[in-house]
Amino acid sequence: MTGTDRRHPPRTPLRAAPGMLRDLLTDRLAMMSTAVERHGDAVRMAAGPKTLYLFNHPDHAKHVLAENWDNYRKGIGQSHARRALGDGLLTSEGERWRAQRRTIRPVFQQRRISGRADAVAKEAVALADRLRARAGRGPVDMVEETTALTLGVLGRTLLDTDLHAFDTIGSAFAAVQDQAMLDMITMNALPVWLPTRTQTRFRGARAELARIVDRLVEGRTAADDADDALSRVLADASVEPDPRVRSQRVRDELVTLLLAGHETTASTLSWALYLVDRNPGTAERLRDEARSVLGDRAPTHEDLPKLTYTSMVVQETMRLYPAVWVLPRVALDDDEVGGYHVPAGSDVLICPYTLHRRPDAWPDPDRFDPERFAPGRRDERHRYSYIPFGAGPRVCVGSNLGMLEAVFVLAVIARDLRLTLPRGRRVVPEAMLSLRVRGGLPMNVHTL
């Protein structure tokens, strides 16, 4: 096929470029949704100096993420996050990424995670106890609470350490996310020394995270036979002869693990609590199931398959508000996606947020309906119409832990408490590295 014969996706009109650039700055979800609504499953979007290829069919996702995944490296957003996160698993490529994934994958094996279920349950019960103590005393920011919980789980299950002592991690990562998105929007054109508020906060946050990692590493030794993430990262880096490079590798990998290990689940839990409050029938079914399965005890790993409806609620939450809302890639060589030509070097986007709202796969797609995930209904839809953890070789290694954590926490809270949004409070999604609730999620706590 010659260059003139090639079929290209429809392009957004040039007059729309200023509006799309504005949405890239302020409302990235609206930019994606509007493009799909107006132009269909494949569209070229002009956003400043970039042309973005957005593909929104399950077959497109399958091709880019799985069938021809090695033709794509990480793209806009993830690549620009390197200045903020270093060269960890989220941003690395090639053999370095493969080595990092080999190092960390055993930590997330199902057998190991099931053996840490009691630690997850303890954190869930501790959260419920903290909330119960706040009942009737005004709103509690559930973004802060779920962030503290997921960091606690991360420390107990992956690092064999207590992260509750590091109470600055959450705010530090908020500054890191702000910097990563600034770098994405400006294409790394803004000098890092420029004393903007975002960059000043980021420099302080990066220094704080380096201090935290150094404290975590202090006194720990590399051990090939250890099964926690910290020991494995140290063992992997120990072959590096240059101590400065070795130290930086450990920092990059642990900072990335700390961010990825808590941010996505905290986001999912925040959105789940919001949706449960908006749907009283869901709250009742959750409560009934939790009391039937758990009684008044903490959950165990054996309870996980019995908490069927709770799992359905978590899955529907991730459909509507996937923590990983976009999967950016850059094509290494020319490709064809859905019959459309993609030139080498093109920025390609697969957007779970819009993919999860396709009416042909999800009737009445904006409606919250956990029954979509009832047992036996998975075969009704395309495998790649639902990809909250990504897909293909780069699928999230922590998906099993994330699901266990979200189901346990939601069950314990639903059994013992009712959380309600203050009257008049507007909840707005904010598409950063993860899809978080803008400005926090204050909720009133009621005991049952």
C-alpha positions as CSV (number, residue, x, y, z in Angstrom):
1,M,0.0,0.0,0.0
2,T,1.5,3.4,-1.0
3,G,1.5,6.5,1.1
4,T,-1.4,8.0,-0.9
5,D,-3.5,4.8,-0.6
6,R,-3.2,4.5,3.1
7,R,-6.3,5.0,5.2
8,H,-5.9,7.5,8.0
9,P,-8.2,8.1,11.0
10,P,-10.4,11.2,10.8
11,R,-8.7,14.3,12.2
12,T,-10.2,16.8,14.5
13,P,-10.5,20.1,12.7
14,L,-7.7,22.6,13.1
15,R,-10.2,25.1,14.6
16,A,-10.7,22.7,17.5
17,A,-7.0,22.7,18.4
18,P,-7.1,25.5,21.0
19,G,-10.0,23.9,22.7
20,M,-8.3,20.5,22.8
21,L,-5.1,22.1,24.1
22,R,-7.3,23.7,26.9
23,D,-8.9,20.3,27.7
24,L,-5.4,18.7,27.8
25,L,-4.5,21.3,30.5
26,T,-7.8,21.2,32.4
27,D,-10.1,18.3,31.5
28,R,-8.4,15.4,29.8
29,L,-11.4,13.1,30.2
30,A,-13.6,15.6,28.3
31,M,-11.0,15.7,25.6
32,M,-11.1,11.9,25.1
33,S,-14.9,11.6,25.5
34,T,-15.6,14.4,23.0
35,A,-13.2,13.1,20.4
36,V,-14.9,9.6,20.6
37,E,-18.4,11.0,20.5
38,R,-17.7,13.1,17.5
39,H,-15.4,11.0,15.4
40,G,-15.9,7.4,16.4
41,D,-13.4,4.6,17.3
42,A,-10.3,6.1,15.7
43,V,-9.4,9.8,15.6
44,R,-6.3,12.0,15.2
45,M,-6.3,14.8,17.7
46,A,-4.2,17.9,17.4
47,A,-3.0,18.9,20.9
48,G,-0.4,21.6,20.7
49,P,2.7,20.4,18.8
50,K,1.5,16.7,19.1
51,T,-0.9,14.7,17.0
52,L,-2.4,12.0,19.2
53,Y,-3.9,8.8,17.7
54,L,-6.8,7.7,19.9
55,F,-8.2,4.2,19.3
56,N,-11.3,3.1,21.1
57,H,-12.4,-0.3,19.9
58,P,-11.6,-3.5,21.9
59,D,-9.8,-4.9,18.8
60,H,-7.6,-1.9,18.7
61,A,-6.7,-2.3,22.4
62,K,-5.9,-6.0,21.7
63,H,-3.6,-5.2,18.8
64,V,-1.7,-2.3,20.5
65,L,-1.4,-3.8,24.0
66,A,-1.1,-7.6,23.2
67,E,-0.8,-8.7,19.6
68,N,1.9,-6.2,18.5
69,W,2.9,-4.8,21.9
70,D,6.6,-4.9,21.2
71,N,6.2,-2.3,18.5
72,Y,5.2,0.2,21.1
73,R,7.1,1.9,24.0
74,K,5.5,3.9,26.7
75,G,4.2,7.2,25.6
76,I,3.0,10.6,26.5
77,G,2.6,11.0,30.3
78,Q,4.4,7.8,31.2
79,S,7.6,8.8,29.4
80,H,7.4,12.4,30.7
81,A,7.0,11.1,34.2
82,R,10.6,9.9,34.1
83,R,11.9,13.2,35.4
84,A,9.5,12.9,38.3
85,L,9.8,9.1,39.0
86,G,13.2,8.2,37.6
87,D,13.8,4.9,35.7
88,G,11.5,2.6,37.6
89,L,9.1,-0.1,36.3
90,L,6.4,2.5,35.3
91,T,8.8,4.5,33.0
92,S,11.6,2.1,32.0
93,E,11.8,0.3,28.7
94,G,13.5,-2.7,27.0
95,E,15.7,-5.0,28.9
96,R,15.8,-2.8,32.0
97,W,12.0,-3.0,32.2
98,R,12.1,-6.8,31.6
99,A,14.7,-7.2,34.4
100,Q,12.7,-5.0,36.8
101,R,9.5,-7.0,36.1
102,R,11.3,-10.3,36.6
103,T,12.6,-9.0,39.9
104,I,9.2,-7.8,41.2
105,R,6.8,-10.4,39.7
106,P,7.4,-13.1,42.4
107,V,6.3,-10.7,45.1
108,F,2.8,-10.6,43.6
109,Q,2.4,-14.3,43.0
110,Q,-1.1,-15.5,44.1
111,R,0.3,-17.9,46.8
112,R,2.3,-15.2,48.4
113,I,-0.5,-12.7,48.3
114,S,-2.9,-15.2,49.8
115,G,-0.4,-15.7,52.6
116,R,-0.6,-11.9,53.4
117,A,-4.4,-11.7,53.4
118,D,-4.5,-11.4,57.2
119,A,-2.3,-8.3,57.0
120,V,-4.7,-6.7,54.5
121,A,-7.6,-7.6,56.8
122,K,-5.9,-6.0,59.8
123,E,-5.5,-2.8,57.9
124,A,-9.1,-2.9,56.8
125,V,-10.3,-3.4,60.4
126,A,-8.0,-0.6,61.6
127,L,-9.5,1.8,59.1
128,A,-13.0,0.9,60.2
129,D,-12.0,1.5,63.8
130,R,-10.5,4.9,62.9
131,L,-13.7,5.9,61.1
132,R,-15.9,4.7,63.9
133,A,-14.1,6.9,66.3
134,R,-14.9,9.9,64.0
135,A,-18.6,9.1,63.7
136,G,-20.7,12.2,64.2
137,R,-17.7,14.5,64.4
138,G,-17.8,16.0,60.9
139,P,-16.5,14.9,57.5
140,V,-13.5,12.7,57.1
141,D,-11.4,12.9,53.9
142,M,-11.7,9.4,52.5
143,V,-8.9,10.0,49.9
144,E,-6.5,10.6,52.8
145,E,-7.9,7.6,54.7
146,T,-7.7,5.2,51.8
147,T,-4.2,6.4,50.9
148,A,-3.0,5.8,54.4
149,L,-4.6,2.3,54.3
150,T,-3.1,1.3,51.0
151,L,0.3,2.5,52.1
152,G,-0.1,0.4,55.2
153,V,-1.0,-2.6,53.1
154,L,1.9,-2.0,50.8
155,G,4.3,-1.9,53.8
156,R,2.9,-5.1,55.4
157,T,2.5,-7.2,52.2
158,L,5.4,-6.2,49.9
159,L,8.1,-4.5,51.9
160,D,7.8,-6.2,55.3
161,T,7.9,-2.8,57.0
162,D,5.6,-0.4,58.7
163,L,4.9,2.6,56.4
164,H,2.5,4.3,58.8
165,A,5.5,6.1,60.3
166,F,6.1,7.9,57.0
167,D,3.1,10.2,57.1
168,T,4.5,12.5,54.4
169,I,4.4,9.9,51.6
170,G,0.9,10.8,50.4
171,S,1.5,14.5,50.1
172,A,4.9,13.9,48.4
173,F,3.3,11.7,45.8
174,A,0.6,14.3,45.1
175,A,3.4,16.7,44.3
176,V,5.1,14.1,42.1
177,Q,1.9,13.5,40.1
178,D,1.5,17.3,39.6
179,Q,5.0,17.5,38.3
180,A,4.6,14.5,36.0
181,M,1.5,16.0,34.4
182,L,3.2,19.4,34.0
183,D,6.0,17.7,32.2
184,M,3.5,15.9,30.0
185,I,1.6,19.0,29.1
186,T,4.7,21.1,28.4
187,M,6.5,18.1,26.8
188,N,9.4,18.6,29.3
189,A,10.0,22.1,27.8
190,L,9.8,23.9,31.1
191,P,13.2,24.3,32.7
192,V,13.4,22.2,35.8
193,W,15.1,25.1,37.7
194,L,12.2,27.5,37.0
195,P,10.7,28.3,40.5
196,T,7.1,27.6,39.8
197,R,4.9,26.5,42.6
198,T,4.5,23.0,41.1
199,Q,8.3,22.6,40.5
200,T,9.2,23.9,43.9
201,R,6.8,21.5,45.6
202,F,8.2,18.7,43.5
203,R,11.8,19.3,44.4
204,G,10.9,19.2,48.1
205,A,8.8,16.0,47.5
206,R,11.6,14.3,45.6
207,A,14.0,15.0,48.4
208,E,11.5,13.7,51.0
209,L,10.9,10.5,49.0
210,A,14.7,10.0,48.7
211,R,15.0,10.3,52.5
212,I,12.1,7.9,53.0
213,V,13.7,5.3,50.7
214,D,17.1,5.7,52.4
215,R,15.4,5.0,55.7
216,L,13.7,2.0,54.3
217,V,17.0,0.6,52.9
218,E,19.0,1.4,56.0
219,G,20.0,-1.8,57.7
220,R,18.6,-4.0,55.0
221,T,20.8,-6.3,53.0
222,A,20.5,-7.9,49.6
223,A,19.2,-11.4,49.8
224,D,18.5,-13.5,46.8
225,D,16.2,-15.9,48.8
226,A,14.1,-13.2,50.4
227,D,10.6,-12.8,49.1
228,D,9.8,-9.2,50.0
229,A,10.1,-6.5,47.3
230,L,12.7,-4.4,49.2
231,S,15.1,-7.3,49.5
232,R,14.6,-8.4,45.9
233,V,15.3,-4.8,44.6
234,L,18.4,-4.6,46.7
235,A,19.6,-8.0,45.4
236,D,18.9,-6.9,41.8
237,A,20.9,-3.7,42.2
238,S,23.8,-5.2,44.1
239,V,25.5,-6.3,40.8
240,E,25.9,-2.6,39.8
241,P,29.6,-1.7,40.6
242,D,29.0,2.1,40.8
243,P,27.6,2.8,44.3
244,R,25.9,6.1,43.1
245,V,24.2,4.3,40.2
246,R,23.2,1.4,42.5
247,S,21.7,3.8,45.0
248,Q,19.8,5.7,42.3
249,R,18.4,2.4,40.8
250,V,17.1,1.4,44.2
251,R,15.5,4.8,44.8
252,D,13.8,4.8,41.4
253,E,12.4,1.3,41.7
254,L,11.2,1.8,45.3
255,V,9.6,5.2,44.6
256,T,7.8,3.7,41.6
257,L,6.7,0.7,43.7
258,L,5.5,3.0,46.5
259,L,3.5,5.1,44.1
260,A,2.0,2.3,41.9
261,G,1.4,0.1,44.9
262,H,-0.9,2.4,46.7
263,E,-2.2,5.1,44.4
264,T,-4.4,3.0,42.1
265,T,-6.2,1.0,44.9
266,A,-6.7,4.2,46.9
267,S,-8.3,5.8,43.9
268,T,-10.6,2.7,43.3
269,L,-11.7,2.6,47.0
270,S,-12.5,6.3,47.0
271,W,-14.7,6.0,43.9
272,A,-16.3,2.8,45.3
273,L,-17.3,4.6,48.5
274,Y,-18.7,7.5,46.5
275,L,-20.8,5.2,44.2
276,V,-22.1,3.1,47.2
277,D,-23.3,6.3,48.8
278,R,-25.1,7.3,45.7
279,N,-26.8,3.9,45.4
280,P,-28.5,2.9,48.7
281,G,-29.6,-0.5,47.3
282,T,-26.0,-1.3,46.7
283,A,-25.1,-0.4,50.2
284,E,-27.8,-2.7,51.6
285,R,-26.7,-5.7,49.5
286,L,-23.0,-5.1,50.4
287,R,-24.0,-5.0,54.1
288,D,-26.1,-8.1,53.9
289,E,-23.3,-10.1,52.1
290,A,-20.6,-8.9,54.5
291,R,-22.6,-9.9,57.6
292,S,-23.6,-13.2,56.1
293,V,-20.0,-14.2,55.0
294,L,-18.0,-12.5,57.8
295,G,-20.2,-12.3,60.8
296,D,-18.3,-10.0,63.2
297,R,-14.8,-11.3,62.4
298,A,-12.1,-10.0,60.1
299,P,-12.1,-11.4,56.5
300,T,-9.7,-14.2,55.5
301,H,-8.5,-15.3,52.1
302,E,-11.0,-18.1,52.1
303,D,-13.8,-15.5,52.2
304,L,-12.7,-13.8,49.0
305,P,-14.7,-16.0,46.5
306,K,-17.7,-15.8,48.8
307,L,-17.8,-12.0,48.7
308,T,-19.3,-12.1,45.2
309,Y,-21.4,-9.0,45.2
310,T,-18.6,-6.9,46.8
311,S,-16.3,-8.0,44.0
312,M,-18.9,-7.0,41.4
313,V,-19.1,-3.6,43.0
314,V,-15.4,-3.1,42.8
315,Q,-15.3,-4.3,39.2
316,E,-18.1,-1.9,38.2
317,T,-16.3,0.9,40.0
318,M,-13.2,0.2,37.9
319,R,-15.3,0.2,34.8
320,L,-16.7,3.7,35.4
321,Y,-13.5,5.1,37.1
322,P,-10.5,3.1,36.0
323,A,-7.5,4.2,38.1
324,V,-5.3,3.8,35.0
325,W,-7.5,5.9,32.7
326,V,-5.2,6.0,29.7
327,L,-2.5,3.8,28.3
328,P,-0.2,5.9,26.2
329,R,2.2,4.4,23.6
330,V,4.6,5.5,20.9
331,A,4.8,3.4,17.7
332,L,8.4,2.3,17.0
333,D,7.7,1.3,13.4
334,D,4.8,1.8,11.0
335,D,1.7,-0.2,12.0
336,E,-1.9,-0.7,11.0
337,V,-4.6,-0.5,13.7
338,G,-8.2,-1.3,12.8
339,G,-7.3,-0.7,9.1
340,Y,-5.8,2.7,9.8
341,H,-2.2,3.6,9.1
342,V,-0.1,4.6,12.2
343,P,3.3,6.1,11.2
344,A,6.4,5.3,13.2
345,G,6.9,7.8,16.0
346,S,3.1,8.4,16.5
347,D,1.6,8.9,19.9
348,V,-1.1,6.3,20.4
349,L,-3.7,6.3,23.1
350,I,-5.8,3.5,24.4
351,C,-8.2,5.0,26.9
352,P,-10.0,2.6,29.3
353,Y,-12.2,5.5,30.5
354,T,-13.9,5.8,27.1
355,L,-13.4,2.1,26.1
356,H,-15.4,1.1,29.3
357,R,-18.3,3.3,28.1
358,R,-18.9,1.8,24.7
359,P,-22.7,1.3,24.4
360,D,-22.3,-1.8,22.4
361,A,-20.5,-3.5,25.2
362,W,-22.1,-1.7,28.1
363,P,-25.8,-0.8,27.6
364,D,-26.6,2.5,29.4
365,P,-22.9,2.8,29.9
366,D,-22.9,5.7,32.4
367,R,-25.2,3.9,34.8
368,F,-23.7,2.2,37.9
369,D,-24.8,-1.5,37.7
370,P,-22.7,-4.1,39.4
371,E,-24.9,-6.8,37.9
372,R,-22.8,-6.4,34.7
373,F,-20.2,-8.5,36.5
374,A,-22.4,-11.2,37.8
375,P,-20.9,-14.7,37.5
376,G,-21.2,-16.1,34.0
377,R,-21.6,-12.7,32.3
378,R,-18.0,-12.3,31.2
379,D,-18.5,-14.2,28.0
380,E,-21.1,-11.7,26.9
381,R,-18.5,-9.1,25.9
382,H,-15.2,-8.7,24.1
383,R,-12.3,-9.6,26.3
384,Y,-10.6,-6.2,25.7
385,S,-13.7,-4.1,26.3
386,Y,-12.7,-4.1,30.0
387,I,-9.1,-3.5,30.8
388,P,-8.8,-1.7,34.2
389,F,-5.4,-3.3,34.8
390,G,-4.1,-2.9,31.3
391,A,-3.5,-5.9,29.1
392,G,-0.8,-7.9,27.4
393,P,2.8,-8.3,28.7
394,R,2.6,-5.0,30.5
395,V,-0.6,-5.9,32.5
396,C,-0.4,-4.7,36.1
397,V,1.5,-7.2,38.2
398,G,-0.4,-6.1,41.3
399,S,-4.0,-6.8,40.1
400,N,-4.5,-9.7,42.6
401,L,-3.4,-7.7,45.6
402,G,-5.5,-4.7,44.4
403,M,-8.6,-6.7,44.1
404,L,-8.1,-8.5,47.5
405,E,-7.5,-5.2,49.2
406,A,-10.5,-3.4,47.7
407,V,-12.9,-6.2,48.4
408,F,-11.8,-6.7,52.0
409,V,-11.9,-2.9,52.8
410,L,-15.3,-2.4,51.1
411,A,-16.8,-5.4,52.9
412,V,-15.6,-4.3,56.4
413,I,-16.7,-0.7,55.9
414,A,-20.1,-1.7,54.5
415,R,-20.8,-4.2,57.3
416,D,-20.1,-1.7,60.2
417,L,-20.5,1.8,58.8
418,R,-22.4,4.1,56.5
419,L,-20.5,6.9,54.7
420,T,-22.3,9.8,53.2
421,L,-21.3,12.8,51.1
422,P,-22.0,16.2,52.7
423,R,-25.0,17.9,51.1
424,G,-24.0,20.0,48.1
425,R,-20.6,18.5,47.8
426,R,-19.7,18.0,44.1
427,V,-17.4,15.1,43.2
428,V,-15.2,15.7,40.1
429,P,-12.7,13.2,38.6
430,E,-9.2,14.5,38.0
431,A,-7.1,12.6,35.4
432,M,-3.5,12.6,36.6
433,L,-1.2,9.6,36.5
434,S,-4.2,7.9,38.1
435,L,-7.9,8.9,38.0
436,R,-8.3,10.5,41.4
437,V,-11.1,12.6,43.1
438,R,-10.2,16.2,42.8
439,G,-9.8,18.0,46.1
440,G,-10.4,15.0,48.3
441,L,-13.6,13.1,49.2
442,P,-15.1,14.4,52.6
443,M,-17.7,11.9,53.9
444,N,-19.7,11.8,57.1
445,V,-19.4,8.6,59.2
446,H,-22.5,6.9,60.7
447,T,-22.4,3.7,62.8
448,L,-24.9,0.9,62.1
